[in-house]
Protein backbone atom coordinates (compact mmCIF):
# COMPACT_ATOMS: atom_id res chain seq x y z
CA UNK A 1 0.00 0.00 0.00
CA UNK A 2 2.84 2.39 0.78
CA UNK A 3 4.35 1.71 -2.62
CA UNK A 4 1.08 2.91 -4.21
CA UNK A 5 1.49 6.39 -2.68
CA UNK A 6 5.20 6.57 -3.37
CA UNK A 7 4.87 6.35 -7.16
CA UNK A 8 2.58 9.39 -7.26
CA UNK A 9 -0.59 7.72 -8.56
CA UNK A 10 -2.34 8.15 -5.22
CA UNK A 11 -1.43 11.83 -5.06
CA UNK A 12 -2.74 12.32 -8.62
CA UNK A 13 -5.97 10.56 -7.69
CA UNK A 14 -6.47 12.68 -4.57
CA UNK A 15 -5.71 15.87 -6.52
CA UNK A 16 -8.14 14.94 -9.34
CA UNK A 17 -10.82 14.03 -6.79
CA UNK A 18 -10.31 17.34 -4.99
CA UNK A 19 -10.55 19.29 -8.28
CA UNK A 20 -13.73 17.44 -9.23
CA UNK A 21 -15.38 18.11 -5.89
CA UNK A 22 -14.29 21.75 -5.81
CA UNK A 23 -15.44 22.47 -9.38
CA UNK A 24 -18.56 20.33 -9.15
CA UNK A 25 -19.71 21.96 -5.94
CA UNK A 26 -19.30 25.48 -7.34
CA UNK A 27 -21.20 24.51 -10.50
CA UNK A 28 -24.02 23.04 -8.42
CA UNK A 29 -24.31 26.24 -6.43
CA UNK A 30 -24.34 28.31 -9.64
CA UNK A 31 -27.06 26.10 -11.14
CA UNK A 32 -29.20 26.58 -8.07
CA UNK A 33 -29.23 30.34 -8.65
CA UNK A 34 -30.40 30.05 -12.29
CA UNK A 35 -34.08 30.59 -12.93
CA UNK A 36 -35.58 28.36 -15.59
CA UNK A 37 -38.75 29.39 -17.37
CA UNK A 38 -41.04 26.40 -17.69
CA UNK A 39 -42.32 25.42 -21.12
CA UNK A 40 -46.08 25.94 -21.22
CA UNK A 41 -47.98 24.45 -24.13
CA UNK A 42 -51.25 25.81 -25.39
CA UNK A 43 -52.59 25.40 -28.90
CA UNK A 44 -50.97 23.94 -31.99
CA UNK A 45 -51.38 23.37 -35.71
CA UNK A 46 -51.64 19.58 -35.84
CA UNK A 47 -51.60 19.42 -39.63
CA UNK A 48 -52.16 21.46 -42.78
CA UNK A 49 -52.87 19.86 -46.12
CA UNK A 50 -52.91 21.48 -49.55
CA UNK A 51 -52.17 19.97 -52.95
CA UNK A 52 -48.61 20.29 -54.24
CA UNK A 53 -49.81 21.23 -57.73
CA UNK A 54 -52.99 22.93 -58.92
CA UNK A 55 -54.32 24.63 -62.04
CA UNK A 56 -54.68 28.42 -61.97
CA UNK A 57 -58.33 29.42 -61.63
CA UNK A 58 -59.33 26.39 -59.56
CA UNK A 59 -60.29 26.69 -55.94
CA UNK A 60 -57.69 25.14 -53.64
CA UNK A 61 -58.85 23.38 -50.48
CA UNK A 62 -56.76 24.32 -47.43
CA UNK A 63 -57.39 21.73 -44.71
CA UNK A 64 -56.11 22.71 -41.24
CA UNK A 65 -56.36 20.67 -38.03
CA UNK A 66 -55.77 22.60 -34.81
CA UNK A 67 -55.36 21.15 -31.33
CA UNK A 68 -55.53 22.13 -27.69
CA UNK A 69 -52.66 20.73 -25.59
CA UNK A 70 -54.28 21.81 -22.31
CA UNK A 71 -56.92 20.12 -20.21
CA UNK A 72 -59.06 23.27 -20.09
CA UNK A 73 -61.12 24.96 -22.79
CA UNK A 74 -59.29 27.69 -24.77
CA UNK A 75 -60.19 30.19 -27.48
CA UNK A 76 -57.70 31.33 -30.11
CA UNK A 77 -57.72 32.93 -33.53
CA UNK A 78 -56.72 30.95 -36.62
CA UNK A 79 -55.39 32.96 -39.56
CA UNK A 80 -54.62 31.40 -42.96
CA UNK A 81 -52.86 33.56 -45.54
CA UNK A 82 -50.96 33.32 -48.79
CA UNK A 83 -47.59 34.84 -47.95
CA UNK A 84 -46.67 35.27 -51.61
CA UNK A 85 -49.66 37.47 -52.48
CA UNK A 86 -50.45 38.74 -48.94
CA UNK A 87 -54.00 37.44 -49.52
CA UNK A 88 -56.12 36.52 -46.49
CA UNK A 89 -57.67 33.09 -47.05
CA UNK A 90 -59.50 32.83 -43.73
CA UNK A 91 -59.54 34.15 -40.18
CA UNK A 92 -61.81 33.16 -37.32
CA UNK A 93 -61.96 32.57 -33.58
CA UNK A 94 -61.94 28.92 -32.59
CA UNK A 95 -62.84 27.44 -29.20
CA UNK A 96 -61.39 24.05 -28.33
CA UNK A 97 -62.27 21.81 -25.40
CA UNK A 98 -59.40 20.44 -23.32
CA UNK A 99 -57.13 17.98 -25.15
CA UNK A 100 -59.29 18.25 -28.28
CA UNK A 101 -58.70 18.96 -31.95
CA UNK A 102 -60.79 20.52 -34.69
CA UNK A 103 -60.67 20.45 -38.49
CA UNK A 104 -61.19 23.70 -40.40
CA UNK A 105 -61.41 23.82 -44.20
CA UNK A 106 -60.97 26.94 -46.33
CA UNK A 107 -61.26 27.44 -50.06
CA UNK A 108 -58.63 29.62 -51.77
CA UNK A 109 -59.56 31.18 -55.11
CA UNK A 110 -56.56 31.18 -57.46
CA UNK A 111 -58.23 33.17 -60.26
CA UNK A 112 -55.98 35.87 -61.72
CA UNK A 113 -52.74 34.41 -60.33
CA UNK A 114 -49.72 33.54 -62.45
CA UNK A 115 -47.64 30.38 -62.75
CA UNK A 116 -45.46 30.32 -59.66
CA UNK A 117 -44.88 28.73 -56.26
CA UNK A 118 -47.11 30.12 -53.51
CA UNK A 119 -46.66 29.76 -49.76
CA UNK A 120 -49.72 29.21 -47.60
CA UNK A 121 -49.36 29.82 -43.85
CA UNK A 122 -51.70 28.85 -41.02
CA UNK A 123 -51.10 30.49 -37.65
CA UNK A 124 -52.78 30.34 -34.25
CA UNK A 125 -52.61 33.25 -31.84
CA UNK A 126 -50.95 32.59 -28.51
CA UNK A 127 -53.24 31.72 -25.61
CA UNK A 128 -52.65 33.14 -22.09
CA UNK A 129 -49.40 31.96 -20.41
CA UNK A 130 -48.35 29.89 -23.45
CA UNK A 131 -44.55 29.95 -23.85
CA UNK A 132 -43.96 27.21 -26.45
CA UNK A 133 -44.94 28.81 -29.76
CA UNK A 134 -43.00 26.69 -32.29
CA UNK A 135 -46.08 24.59 -33.06
CA UNK A 136 -48.47 27.54 -33.47
CA UNK A 137 -47.71 28.01 -37.18
CA UNK A 138 -47.20 25.86 -40.24
CA UNK A 139 -46.66 26.66 -43.89
CA UNK A 140 -46.76 24.70 -47.12
CA UNK A 141 -45.93 25.47 -50.74
CA UNK A 142 -48.18 24.93 -53.75
CA UNK A 143 -47.19 25.30 -57.40
CA UNK A 144 -49.83 26.82 -59.69
CA UNK A 145 -49.74 25.97 -63.40
CA UNK A 146 -51.85 27.23 -66.33
OpenMM code with the backbone's topology and positions (N, CA, C; nanometers):
from openmm import Vec3, app, unit

residues = "UNK UNK UNK UNK UNK UNK UNK UNK UNK UNK UNK UNK UNK UNK UNK UNK UNK UNK UNK UNK UNK UNK UNK UNK UNK UNK UNK UNK UNK UNK UNK UNK UNK UNK UNK UNK UNK UNK UNK UNK UNK UNK UNK UNK UNK UNK UNK UNK UNK UNK UNK UNK UNK UNK UNK UNK UNK UNK UNK UNK UNK UNK UNK UNK UNK UNK UNK UNK UNK UNK UNK UNK UNK UNK UNK UNK UNK UNK UNK UNK UNK UNK UNK UNK UNK UNK UNK UNK UNK UNK UNK UNK UNK UNK UNK UNK UNK UNK UNK UNK UNK UNK UNK UNK UNK UNK UNK UNK UNK UNK UNK UNK UNK UNK UNK UNK UNK UNK UNK UNK UNK UNK UNK UNK UNK UNK UNK UNK UNK UNK UNK UNK UNK UNK UNK UNK UNK UNK UNK UNK UNK UNK UNK UNK UNK UNK".split()
positions = [
    Vec3(0.0818, -0.1182, 0.0000),
    Vec3(0.0000, 0.0000, 0.0000),
    Vec3(0.0862, 0.1246, 0.0000),
    Vec3(0.1949, 0.1252, 0.0729),
    Vec3(0.2836, 0.2393, 0.0783),
    Vec3(0.3449, 0.2656, -0.0587),
    Vec3(0.3756, 0.1576, -0.1307),
    Vec3(0.4350, 0.1711, -0.2625),
    Vec3(0.3394, 0.2464, -0.3562),
    Vec3(0.2088, 0.2245, -0.3384),
    Vec3(0.1084, 0.2908, -0.4211),
    Vec3(0.1176, 0.4430, -0.4084),
    Vec3(0.1386, 0.4941, -0.2892),
    Vec3(0.1494, 0.6387, -0.2683),
    Vec3(0.2854, 0.6934, -0.3094),
    Vec3(0.3857, 0.6104, -0.3049),
    Vec3(0.5198, 0.6573, -0.3370),
    Vec3(0.5328, 0.6892, -0.4859),
    Vec3(0.4703, 0.6108, -0.5726),
    Vec3(0.4866, 0.6348, -0.7162),
    Vec3(0.4060, 0.7543, -0.7668),
    Vec3(0.3262, 0.8161, -0.6876),
    Vec3(0.2576, 0.9391, -0.7255),
    Vec3(0.1167, 0.9201, -0.7781),
    Vec3(0.0768, 0.7958, -0.8046),
    Vec3(-0.0585, 0.7723, -0.8556),
    Vec3(-0.1649, 0.8109, -0.7532),
    Vec3(-0.1386, 0.7811, -0.6277),
    Vec3(-0.2343, 0.8147, -0.5222),
    Vec3(-0.2495, 0.9642, -0.5066),
    Vec3(-0.1390, 1.0372, -0.5179),
    Vec3(-0.1431, 1.1831, -0.5062),
    Vec3(-0.2211, 1.2412, -0.6235),
    Vec3(-0.1992, 1.1866, -0.7437),
    Vec3(-0.2736, 1.2324, -0.8615),
    Vec3(-0.4234, 1.2075, -0.8430),
    Vec3(-0.4560, 1.0890, -0.7900),
    Vec3(-0.5967, 1.0561, -0.7692),
    Vec3(-0.6619, 1.1523, -0.6701),
    Vec3(-0.5936, 1.1768, -0.5582),
    Vec3(-0.6470, 1.2682, -0.4568),
    Vec3(-0.6619, 1.4085, -0.5140),
    Vec3(-0.5638, 1.4535, -0.5921),
    Vec3(-0.5707, 1.5868, -0.6523),
    Vec3(-0.6878, 1.5965, -0.7508),
    Vec3(-0.7039, 1.4950, -0.8364),
    Vec3(-0.8143, 1.4942, -0.9344),
    Vec3(-0.9483, 1.4912, -0.8613),
    Vec3(-0.9588, 1.4093, -0.7568),
    Vec3(-1.0819, 1.4029, -0.6788),
    Vec3(-1.1127, 1.5379, -0.6148),
    Vec3(-1.0119, 1.6027, -0.5597),
    Vec3(-1.0311, 1.7344, -0.4987),
    Vec3(-1.0783, 1.8363, -0.6027),
    Vec3(-1.0147, 1.8350, -0.7218),
    Vec3(-1.0554, 1.9288, -0.8281),
    Vec3(-1.2005, 1.9046, -0.8690),
    Vec3(-1.2371, 1.7776, -0.8832),
    Vec3(-1.3733, 1.7439, -0.9234),
    Vec3(-1.4736, 1.7944, -0.8203),
    Vec3(-1.4453, 1.7676, -0.6943),
    Vec3(-1.5377, 1.8113, -0.5895),
    Vec3(-1.5450, 1.9633, -0.5804),
    Vec3(-1.4305, 2.0292, -0.5914),
    Vec3(-1.4295, 2.1753, -0.5812),
    Vec3(-1.5043, 2.2386, -0.6979),
    Vec3(-1.4775, 2.1912, -0.8190),
    Vec3(-1.5443, 2.2473, -0.9379),
    Vec3(-1.6911, 2.2065, -0.9429),
    Vec3(-1.7187, 2.0821, -0.9114),
    Vec3(-1.8561, 2.0330, -0.9151),
    Vec3(-1.9446, 2.1034, -0.8154),
    Vec3(-1.8934, 2.1283, -0.6962),
    Vec3(-1.9712, 2.1961, -0.5935),
    Vec3(-2.0027, 2.3393, -0.6340),
    Vec3(-1.9048, 2.4093, -0.6925),
    Vec3(-1.9302, 2.5477, -0.7336),
    Vec3(-2.0295, 2.5525, -0.8490),
    Vec3(-2.0234, 2.4548, -0.9396),
    Vec3(-2.1198, 2.4509, -1.0500),
    Vec3(-2.2603, 2.4216, -0.9984),
    Vec3(-2.2704, 2.3348, -0.8992),
    Vec3(-2.4020, 2.3044, -0.8424),
    Vec3(-2.4625, 2.4277, -0.7775),
    Vec3(-2.3810, 2.5027, -0.7069),
    Vec3(-2.4313, 2.6245, -0.6431),
    Vec3(-2.4730, 2.7272, -0.7472),
    Vec3(-2.3985, 2.7360, -0.8581),
    Vec3(-2.4338, 2.8307, -0.9637),
    Vec3(-2.5639, 2.7880, -1.0310),
    Vec3(-2.5834, 2.6580, -1.0517),
    Vec3(-2.7057, 2.6095, -1.1143),
    Vec3(-2.8273, 2.6387, -1.0276),
    Vec3(-2.8091, 2.6336, -0.8966),
    Vec3(-2.9203, 2.6577, -0.8068),
    Vec3(-2.9715, 2.8008, -0.8190),
    Vec3(-2.8840, 2.8932, -0.8537),
    Vec3(-2.9227, 3.0337, -0.8646),
    Vec3(-2.9954, 3.0644, -0.9951),
    Vec3(-2.9775, 2.9797, -1.0990),
    Vec3(-3.0399, 3.0048, -1.2286),
    Vec3(-3.1912, 2.9863, -1.2170),
    Vec3(-3.2631, 3.0702, -1.2880),
    Vec3(-3.4080, 3.0588, -1.2931),
    Vec3(-3.4454, 3.0056, -1.4311),
    Vec3(-3.5150, 2.8963, -1.4343),
    Vec3(-3.5576, 2.8365, -1.5594),
    Vec3(-3.7045, 2.8670, -1.5819),
    Vec3(-3.7363, 2.9133, -1.7026),
    Vec3(-3.8755, 2.9394, -1.7366),
    Vec3(-3.9366, 2.8089, -1.7865),
    Vec3(-4.0441, 2.7654, -1.7255),
    Vec3(-4.1037, 2.6396, -1.7693),
    Vec3(-4.1666, 2.6538, -1.9074),
    Vec3(-4.1675, 2.5443, -1.9812),
    Vec3(-4.2322, 2.5421, -2.1122),
    Vec3(-4.3804, 2.5154, -2.0895),
    Vec3(-4.4632, 2.6070, -2.1379),
    Vec3(-4.6078, 2.5936, -2.1216),
    Vec3(-4.6703, 2.5824, -2.2597),
    Vec3(-4.7308, 2.4678, -2.2851),
    Vec3(-4.7977, 2.4452, -2.4135),
    Vec3(-4.9371, 2.5057, -2.4108),
    Vec3(-4.9918, 2.5250, -2.5278),
    Vec3(-5.1255, 2.5807, -2.5390),
    Vec3(-5.1975, 2.5190, -2.6568),
    Vec3(-5.1934, 2.5883, -2.7691),
    Vec3(-5.2589, 2.5399, -2.8904),
    Vec3(-5.1529, 2.5083, -2.9952),
    Vec3(-5.1927, 2.4310, -3.0954),
    Vec3(-5.0967, 2.3939, -3.1989),
    Vec3(-5.1683, 2.3663, -3.3311),
    Vec3(-5.0920, 2.3825, -3.4397),
    Vec3(-5.1381, 2.3373, -3.5710),
    Vec3(-5.0973, 2.1908, -3.5798),
    Vec3(-5.1938, 2.1010, -3.5774),
    Vec3(-5.1644, 1.9580, -3.5838),
    Vec3(-5.1216, 1.9207, -3.7249),
    Vec3(-5.1954, 1.9695, -3.8243),
    Vec3(-5.1598, 1.9418, -3.9634),
    Vec3(-5.2207, 2.0471, -4.0550),
    Vec3(-5.1619, 2.0590, -4.1733),
    Vec3(-5.2156, 2.1456, -4.2776),
    Vec3(-5.1918, 2.0752, -4.4101),
    Vec3(-5.2982, 2.0568, -4.4856),
    Vec3(-5.2875, 1.9864, -4.6125),
    Vec3(-5.3371, 2.0725, -4.7267),
    Vec3(-5.2543, 2.0833, -4.8293),
    Vec3(-5.2912, 2.1479, -4.9549),
    Vec3(-5.2272, 2.0646, -5.0658),
    Vec3(-5.2818, 2.0720, -5.1859),
    Vec3(-5.2174, 1.9974, -5.2946),
    Vec3(-5.0819, 2.0590, -5.3298),
    Vec3(-4.9923, 1.9778, -5.3813),
    Vec3(-4.8613, 2.0287, -5.4236),
    Vec3(-4.8702, 2.1041, -5.5555),
    Vec3(-4.9676, 2.0665, -5.6388),
    Vec3(-4.9808, 2.1230, -5.7728),
    Vec3(-5.1285, 2.1457, -5.8016),
    Vec3(-5.1595, 2.2615, -5.8585),
    Vec3(-5.2989, 2.2928, -5.8919),
    Vec3(-5.3018, 2.3822, -6.0144),
    Vec3(-5.4142, 2.3807, -6.0852),
    Vec3(-5.4319, 2.4626, -6.2041),
    Vec3(-5.4827, 2.6006, -6.1633),
    Vec3(-5.4253, 2.7046, -6.2248),
    Vec3(-5.4678, 2.8424, -6.1974),
    Vec3(-5.6159, 2.8561, -6.2305),
    Vec3(-5.6899, 2.9227, -6.1439),
    Vec3(-5.8331, 2.9424, -6.1633),
    Vec3(-5.9165, 2.8454, -6.0808),
    Vec3(-5.8602, 2.7334, -6.0416),
    Vec3(-5.9327, 2.6388, -5.9564),
    Vec3(-5.9312, 2.6869, -5.8116),
    Vec3(-6.0282, 2.6413, -5.7383),
    Vec3(-6.0286, 2.6694, -5.5943),
    Vec3(-5.9464, 2.5609, -5.5249),
    Vec3(-5.8572, 2.6058, -5.4368),
    Vec3(-5.7693, 2.5144, -5.3639),
    Vec3(-5.8263, 2.4944, -5.2239),
    Vec3(-5.8387, 2.3695, -5.1830),
    Vec3(-5.8851, 2.3377, -5.0484),
    Vec3(-5.7668, 2.3408, -4.9529),
    Vec3(-5.7785, 2.4236, -4.8482),
    Vec3(-5.6765, 2.4325, -4.7434),
    Vec3(-5.7376, 2.3689, -4.6188),
    Vec3(-5.6861, 2.2534, -4.5811),
    Vec3(-5.7386, 2.1733, -4.4715),
    Vec3(-5.6448, 2.1860, -4.3509),
    Vec3(-5.6937, 2.2461, -4.2426),
    Vec3(-5.6109, 2.2706, -4.1237),
    Vec3(-5.6734, 2.2003, -4.0039),
    Vec3(-5.5909, 2.1277, -3.9284),
    Vec3(-5.6356, 2.0667, -3.8033),
    Vec3(-5.5605, 2.1364, -3.6907),
    Vec3(-5.6374, 2.1920, -3.5955),
    Vec3(-5.5769, 2.2598, -3.4809),
    Vec3(-5.6055, 2.1785, -3.3553),
    Vec3(-5.5191, 2.1930, -3.2548),
    Vec3(-5.5364, 2.1152, -3.1328),
    Vec3(-5.5112, 2.1977, -3.0087),
    Vec3(-5.5712, 2.1526, -2.8996),
    Vec3(-5.5529, 2.2132, -2.7685),
    Vec3(-5.4714, 2.1162, -2.6841),
    Vec3(-5.3543, 2.1584, -2.6379),
    Vec3(-5.2664, 2.0727, -2.5586),
    Vec3(-5.2931, 2.0861, -2.4088),
    Vec3(-5.3931, 2.1613, -2.3722),
    Vec3(-5.4276, 2.1813, -2.2312),
    Vec3(-5.5514, 2.0987, -2.1949),
    Vec3(-5.5749, 2.0860, -2.0664),
    Vec3(-5.6925, 2.0120, -2.0214),
    Vec3(-5.8142, 2.1024, -2.0050),
    Vec3(-5.7954, 2.2321, -2.0222),
    Vec3(-5.9062, 2.3272, -2.0090),
    Vec3(-5.9434, 2.3844, -2.1456),
    Vec3(-6.0636, 2.4366, -2.1554),
    Vec3(-6.1124, 2.4965, -2.2794),
    Vec3(-6.0360, 2.6254, -2.3086),
    Vec3(-5.9986, 2.6471, -2.4362),
    Vec3(-5.9292, 2.7693, -2.4771),
    Vec3(-5.9911, 2.8232, -2.6051),
    Vec3(-5.9752, 2.9541, -2.6243),
    Vec3(-6.0186, 3.0191, -2.7483),
    Vec3(-5.8984, 3.0894, -2.8085),
    Vec3(-5.8808, 3.0713, -2.9384),
    Vec3(-5.7697, 3.1325, -3.0107),
    Vec3(-5.8194, 3.1773, -3.1471),
    Vec3(-5.7348, 3.2475, -3.2191),
    Vec3(-5.7715, 3.2929, -3.3534),
    Vec3(-5.6814, 3.2246, -3.4549),
    Vec3(-5.7438, 3.1606, -3.5521),
    Vec3(-5.6725, 3.0954, -3.6619),
    Vec3(-5.6720, 3.1892, -3.7818),
    Vec3(-5.5530, 3.2123, -3.8371),
    Vec3(-5.5391, 3.2963, -3.9563),
    Vec3(-5.4661, 3.2159, -4.0634),
    Vec3(-5.5246, 3.2085, -4.1819),
    Vec3(-5.4624, 3.1401, -4.2958),
    Vec3(-5.4427, 3.2430, -4.4058),
    Vec3(-5.3185, 3.2570, -4.4515),
    Vec3(-5.2858, 3.3565, -4.5545),
    Vec3(-5.1964, 3.2964, -4.6605),
    Vec3(-5.1940, 3.3628, -4.7759),
    Vec3(-5.0959, 3.3325, -4.8794),
    Vec3(-4.9852, 3.4361, -4.8619),
    Vec3(-4.8686, 3.3914, -4.8192),
    Vec3(-4.7585, 3.4844, -4.7947),
    Vec3(-4.7084, 3.5488, -4.9234),
    Vec3(-4.7181, 3.4775, -5.0326),
    Vec3(-4.6671, 3.5274, -5.1610),
    Vec3(-4.7476, 3.6468, -5.2102),
    Vec3(-4.8798, 3.6397, -5.1970),
    Vec3(-4.9664, 3.7472, -5.2481),
    Vec3(-5.0206, 3.8368, -5.1362),
    Vec3(-4.9920, 3.8016, -5.0109),
    Vec3(-5.0450, 3.8743, -4.8940),
    Vec3(-5.1971, 3.8642, -4.8856),
    Vec3(-5.2553, 3.7622, -4.9471),
    Vec3(-5.3998, 3.7436, -4.9519),
    Vec3(-5.4478, 3.6675, -4.8285),
    Vec3(-5.5516, 3.7184, -4.7627),
    Vec3(-5.6122, 3.6520, -4.6491),
    Vec3(-5.7068, 3.5439, -4.7011),
    Vec3(-5.6828, 3.4213, -4.6617),
    Vec3(-5.7672, 3.3093, -4.7048),
    Vec3(-5.8787, 3.2859, -4.6039),
    Vec3(-5.8488, 3.3012, -4.4766),
    Vec3(-5.9498, 3.2832, -4.3728),
    Vec3(-5.8976, 3.3263, -4.2377),
    Vec3(-5.9905, 3.3747, -4.1539),
    Vec3(-5.9540, 3.4153, -4.0177),
    Vec3(-6.0790, 3.4037, -3.9324),
    Vec3(-6.0671, 3.3301, -3.8219),
    Vec3(-6.1811, 3.3158, -3.7324),
    Vec3(-6.1376, 3.2691, -3.5947),
    Vec3(-6.2198, 3.3016, -3.4953),
    Vec3(-6.1964, 3.2566, -3.3581),
    Vec3(-6.2422, 3.1117, -3.3467),
    Vec3(-6.1625, 3.0330, -3.2785),
    Vec3(-6.1939, 2.8917, -3.2593),
    Vec3(-6.1847, 2.8596, -3.1111),
    Vec3(-6.2852, 2.7895, -3.0585),
    Vec3(-6.2843, 2.7443, -2.9204),
    Vec3(-6.2673, 2.5932, -2.9194),
    Vec3(-6.1687, 2.5479, -2.8405),
    Vec3(-6.1391, 2.4050, -2.8328),
    Vec3(-6.1538, 2.3572, -2.6892),
    Vec3(-6.2203, 2.2435, -2.6718),
    Vec3(-6.2267, 2.1809, -2.5404),
    Vec3(-6.0879, 2.1294, -2.5036),
    Vec3(-6.0685, 2.0941, -2.3779),
    Vec3(-5.9404, 2.0440, -2.3324),
    Vec3(-5.8986, 1.9175, -2.4057),
    Vec3(-5.7727, 1.9118, -2.4464),
    Vec3(-5.7128, 1.7976, -2.5150),
    Vec3(-5.7933, 1.7551, -2.6387),
    Vec3(-5.8463, 1.8522, -2.7109),
    Vec3(-5.9292, 1.8249, -2.8281),
    Vec3(-5.8665, 1.8853, -2.9527),
    Vec3(-5.9138, 1.8390, -3.0681),
    Vec3(-5.8697, 1.8962, -3.1951),
    Vec3(-5.9919, 1.9264, -3.2802),
    Vec3(-5.9687, 2.0079, -3.3833),
    Vec3(-6.0787, 2.0516, -3.4692),
    Vec3(-6.0248, 2.0706, -3.6110),
    Vec3(-6.1032, 2.0300, -3.7078),
    Vec3(-6.0669, 2.0446, -3.8490),
    Vec3(-6.1401, 2.1639, -3.9080),
    Vec3(-6.0628, 2.2516, -3.9743),
    Vec3(-6.1192, 2.3696, -4.0395),
    Vec3(-6.0760, 2.3650, -4.1858),
    Vec3(-6.1707, 2.3879, -4.2762),
    Vec3(-6.1415, 2.3815, -4.4195),
    Vec3(-6.1746, 2.5166, -4.4831),
    Vec3(-6.0784, 2.5694, -4.5579),
    Vec3(-6.0974, 2.6940, -4.6326),
    Vec3(-6.0824, 2.6649, -4.7811),
    Vec3(-6.1394, 2.7533, -4.8614),
    Vec3(-6.1259, 2.7441, -5.0060),
    Vec3(-6.0533, 2.8695, -5.0544),
    Vec3(-5.9445, 2.8505, -5.1277),
    Vec3(-5.8632, 2.9617, -5.1770),
    Vec3(-5.8835, 2.9755, -5.3273),
    Vec3(-5.9310, 3.0910, -5.3691),
    Vec3(-5.9561, 3.1182, -5.5114),
    Vec3(-5.8262, 3.1622, -5.5775),
    Vec3(-5.7826, 3.0881, -5.6784),
    Vec3(-5.6558, 3.1185, -5.7462),
    Vec3(-5.6763, 3.1933, -5.8776),
    Vec3(-5.7959, 3.2421, -5.9017),
    Vec3(-5.8225, 3.3171, -6.0257),
    Vec3(-5.7343, 3.4409, -6.0324),
    Vec3(-5.6784, 3.4674, -6.1506),
    Vec3(-5.5981, 3.5870, -6.1719),
    Vec3(-5.4521, 3.5728, -6.1293),
    Vec3(-5.4130, 3.4595, -6.0722),
    Vec3(-5.2736, 3.4413, -6.0331),
    Vec3(-5.1908, 3.3898, -6.1501),
    Vec3(-5.0619, 3.3987, -6.1389),
    Vec3(-4.9717, 3.3537, -6.2448),
    Vec3(-4.9018, 3.2242, -6.2041),
    Vec3(-4.8386, 3.1619, -6.3019),
    Vec3(-4.7644, 3.0384, -6.2750),
    Vec3(-4.6479, 3.0699, -6.1809),
    Vec3(-4.6497, 3.0054, -6.0652),
    Vec3(-4.5463, 3.0320, -5.9656),
    Vec3(-4.5675, 2.9382, -5.8472),
    Vec3(-4.4740, 2.9437, -5.7529),
    Vec3(-4.4880, 2.8727, -5.6261),
    Vec3(-4.5430, 2.9711, -5.5227),
    Vec3(-4.6461, 2.9284, -5.4512),
    Vec3(-4.7109, 3.0124, -5.3515),
    Vec3(-4.6997, 2.9449, -5.2143),
    Vec3(-4.6788, 3.0270, -5.1129),
    Vec3(-4.6657, 2.9764, -4.9764),
    Vec3(-4.7913, 3.0096, -4.8977),
    Vec3(-4.8525, 2.9055, -4.8422),
    Vec3(-4.9719, 2.9206, -4.7602),
    Vec3(-4.9308, 2.8987, -4.6147),
    Vec3(-4.9735, 2.9896, -4.5269),
    Vec3(-4.9361, 2.9819, -4.3854),
    Vec3(-5.0602, 2.9825, -4.2979),
    Vec3(-5.0650, 2.8891, -4.2034),
    Vec3(-5.1702, 2.8850, -4.1016),
    Vec3(-5.1043, 2.9175, -3.9680),
    Vec3(-5.1686, 3.0064, -3.8915),
    Vec3(-5.1100, 3.0488, -3.7650),
    Vec3(-5.2182, 3.0666, -3.6591),
    Vec3(-5.1887, 3.0178, -3.5395),
    Vec3(-5.2778, 3.0344, -3.4246),
    Vec3(-5.2205, 3.1394, -3.3318),
    Vec3(-5.3072, 3.2265, -3.2814),
    Vec3(-5.2614, 3.3248, -3.1835),
    Vec3(-5.2323, 3.2554, -3.0515),
    Vec3(-5.1365, 3.3095, -2.9814),
    Vec3(-5.0948, 3.2588, -2.8512),
    Vec3(-5.2102, 3.2691, -2.7512),
    Vec3(-5.2244, 3.1666, -2.6678),
    Vec3(-5.3242, 3.1718, -2.5610),
    Vec3(-5.2533, 3.2158, -2.4321),
    Vec3(-5.3276, 3.2628, -2.3311),
    Vec3(-5.2646, 3.3140, -2.2087),
    Vec3(-5.1659, 3.2150, -2.1457),
    Vec3(-5.0508, 3.2655, -2.1078),
    Vec3(-4.9398, 3.1960, -2.0413),
    Vec3(-4.8708, 3.0907, -2.1273),
    Vec3(-4.9025, 3.0840, -2.2550),
    Vec3(-4.8350, 2.9890, -2.3446),
    Vec3(-4.6944, 3.0402, -2.3748),
    Vec3(-4.5940, 2.9548, -2.3564),
    Vec3(-4.4551, 2.9950, -2.3849),
    Vec3(-4.3952, 2.9174, -2.5006),
    Vec3(-4.4478, 2.7999, -2.5328),
    Vec3(-4.3959, 2.7212, -2.6448),
    Vec3(-4.4782, 2.7521, -2.7687),
    Vec3(-4.4202, 2.8314, -2.8599),
    Vec3(-4.4945, 2.8806, -2.9762),
    Vec3(-4.4503, 2.8174, -3.1086),
    Vec3(-4.3522, 2.7273, -3.1051),
    Vec3(-4.3000, 2.6689, -3.2289),
    Vec3(-4.4047, 2.5893, -3.3056),
    Vec3(-4.5060, 2.5394, -3.2380),
    Vec3(-4.6076, 2.4591, -3.3058),
    Vec3(-4.7355, 2.5384, -3.3353),
    Vec3(-4.7290, 2.6707, -3.3216),
    Vec3(-4.8465, 2.7542, -3.3471),
    Vec3(-4.8599, 2.7966, -3.4929),
    Vec3(-4.7645, 2.7625, -3.5759),
    Vec3(-4.7709, 2.8010, -3.7176),
    Vec3(-4.7162, 2.6887, -3.8043),
    Vec3(-4.7684, 2.6832, -3.9256),
    Vec3(-4.7199, 2.5863, -4.0237),
    Vec3(-4.7409, 2.6466, -4.1618),
    Vec3(-4.6494, 2.6176, -4.2519),
    Vec3(-4.6661, 2.6665, -4.3891),
    Vec3(-4.6290, 2.5579, -4.4884),
    Vec3(-4.6959, 2.5660, -4.6036),
    Vec3(-4.6763, 2.4695, -4.7121),
    Vec3(-4.6703, 2.5451, -4.8435),
    Vec3(-4.6038, 2.4856, -4.9405),
    Vec3(-4.5931, 2.5465, -5.0740),
    Vec3(-4.6831, 2.4718, -5.1715),
    Vec3(-4.7373, 2.5484, -5.2660),
    Vec3(-4.8183, 2.4926, -5.3753),
    Vec3(-4.7703, 2.5579, -5.5043),
    Vec3(-4.7611, 2.4772, -5.6096),
    Vec3(-4.7192, 2.5295, -5.7396),
    Vec3(-4.8427, 2.5391, -5.8294),
    Vec3(-4.8696, 2.6603, -5.8788),
    Vec3(-4.9831, 2.6823, -5.9691),
    Vec3(-4.9362, 2.6813, -6.1134),
    Vec3(-5.0086, 2.6064, -6.1967),
    Vec3(-4.9741, 2.5972, -6.3399),
    Vec3(-5.0955, 2.6371, -6.4224),
    Vec3(-5.0726, 2.6840, -6.5469),
    Vec3(-5.1851, 2.7232, -6.6330),
    Vec3(-5.2663, 2.6031, -6.6810),
] * unit.nanometer
topology = app.Topology()
chain = topology.addChain("A")
for resn in residues:
    res = topology.addResidue(resn, chain)
    for name in ("N", "CA", "C"):
        topology.addAtom(name, app.Element.getBySymbol(name[0]), res)
